[in-house]
Amino acid sequence: MEVRGLAVYPGSFDPITNGHLDIIQRCLSIFPRVVVAILENPEKAPLFSVEERKAMIQALFAGEPRVQVETFRGLLVDFVRQVGARVIIRGLRAMTDFEYEFQMALMNRRLCPDVETVFLMAAESYSYVSSRLIKEIFRYGGDISGLVPPVVLEYLDRKRRAGDLK
């Protein structure tokens, strides 16, 4: 069942994982267009720059015109209004995700009552995957193939060769 309109899928995507890709693909079966919105947070020290994260995601969806990749700062609801969307997509892996995401959804509703948050459950095969775990496992030489797309492995390998793994 396709719903009219644009959905925004926000996150840090540092890096994007196969779990994120699963959520985006499932969004495309519901919404005609999805904006993948990369949060620029100067308070955090991400492994990948915003430009690198954007390039990775654009490469992954180069043949899919219904996916748009943008960056934003500030309040998510302001960005959602700016792009003309009415839906925020959030993926849930576990109950711990739900508590935080529920709180954020209620605050976003308070700030912008005409924007809805839609939760999608992570695919069981990715329910334990997080960007933080991916980076940690990779730093210590663990095998993350099958958990991230090949383009992410290439970017991680470049970081390792340059000595930039934090």
N, C-alpha and C positions, 0 to 999 in steps of 0.2 A: 504494500500500500504506500503510494508516494504522497507526501504532504507538500502543499504549495509553500514556497518560501525558501529562505536561506538560513542555514544553521551555522553557528560558530563553535568550533572545537578548540578551546584555549589550552595552553600548557607551556611548560618550559622546553620540552622536547630536547633534553640535553643528555643523551641523544634520543632520537625517535626510535621506538622499539617495534617489534612485530605486533605487540599488543595494541599500540597506538594505531598501527596500520589496519588492524582488524576493526577497531572502532570506526575509523574513517570509512572503510569499505562498507560497513554496515550502515553508516549514516547515509551513504550514497544510495542505498536501497530504499531509504525513507524520504530523504530531502533531495531536491533537484540540484542544489549547490551547497558546498561546504567551504567555509573559510577556516583554514588551519591558522590559528592566531598564536604567534610565538610571543610570550611575555618577555619584554626587556626589563629586567630587574637589576638595577645597578647595585643593590644591596648584596646580591649573591655573587659568587665567583664561579660561573659555569665553566665547564671544560671547553665547550665550543662557543665561539662568538655567535652573536645573533645572525650574522651573515653566513657563517658556516651551517648553522642549523637550518636556515632558510634554503640554502643551496641544496642540502641533503634532501629536504622534503620536496622541493621543486623537481629534483632529479627523479624522485620516486613517483611523482605524479605528472611527469612531462607529457604523457599521452592522454591525460584525463582533464579536459577543459572545465569540468564541473568542480574541480578543487582549486581553490585560490589560496596562496600562502602570503600572509601578512605578518607584520610585527606591531606590537602596541606597548605603550606605557600607561600607567595610571589605572583607573577603574575599568574593569572589564565591561560593565554595563554602558559606559561612555563609548567604548569601542564598538560594542554591539549596535548601539544606536547609530553611530557614524557610518557603519557599513549597511545599515538598513535591515538588520536581522531581527528576529523576534524569538529565537531559540538558541540557548546555550546547551551544548552537549558535554556531558561529563561521563567518564568511564569509572566504573567501580570494580575494584578487585576483591575487597574484603570489608568486613564490618568497620574496621578502623578507617577506611576510606569514607564509608558512608557518614560517619559522625562529622568529619570535617566538611565533606561536600554538602551535607544537609544544612549545616550552619551557613556555608557560603551561599547556597541557593536561597535560603530565607533572607539573608542580607541583600542579595541581588534583587529579590522580589520587592523588598522594602524600598530600595533605591530606584527601581524601575519596574513597576507593577505589570507593564505590558510585555515584559520579556519572561519567558518560561525556561526553566532548566529541565532538560530531559536526561535521565540517567540510563546508560547502557551498561549491562554487566559485561565484564571482561570475559573473553572466551576462556574456558576452563584451562586450556593449554598454556595460557599466558597470565593466569590469575596471580601468580607469584612474581611476575617480572616487573621491575621498576628500573628507571634510568639510573638511579643511584646504585642499585645492585649490579647492573651491567657494567658500569664504570669500575666498580670495586673488583669484580671478578676479572675483568680484562687487565687491570693493573697488576694483579697477581698471577697472570698467565692462564687463567681458566678459559674454558671453551664456551664462547657465547654464540657460536654459529647456530642458526635456527631460532635465535631469540631477537636478532636484529637483522635488517636487510643488508646485503653485501656492501652497499654504498657506505653504511655506517662502519662496517669493519674496515673499509679502506681509509676512512677518516681517522678512525682510532689507530690504525697502523701508522699513519703519517704522524700522529701525535706522539706515538711511542718512539718512532725513528728520530723525531725532532727533540725528544726528551721533555715533551710538554705534558706528560700525564701527571695530573695533580693528585 
